[in-house]
C-alpha cells in the first residue's frame, strides 16, 4: 500500500478543511488513478471488434480531418 504523509489544514474554528501531501506522493496517486482508469476502459472494450491496421489508419485520418476542418 502507498504510504501517504498528510498534513491536515484547519480553519479558524479548528475544523479540518484541506489536506497537504508531498508533490511526489500526489504525482504517484495521479499515476495510480490514471492507470486504474485505463485498465477499466481496456476491460470495457476487450470484447469489441478490432480494426485492421489499414482500417485504423483510415479512421484516425478521418478524425484528424474532422478536427482540422
Beta strands, then each sheet from edge to edge (+ up, - down):
strand 1: 6-10
strand 2: 16-21
sheet 1: 1+ 2-
end
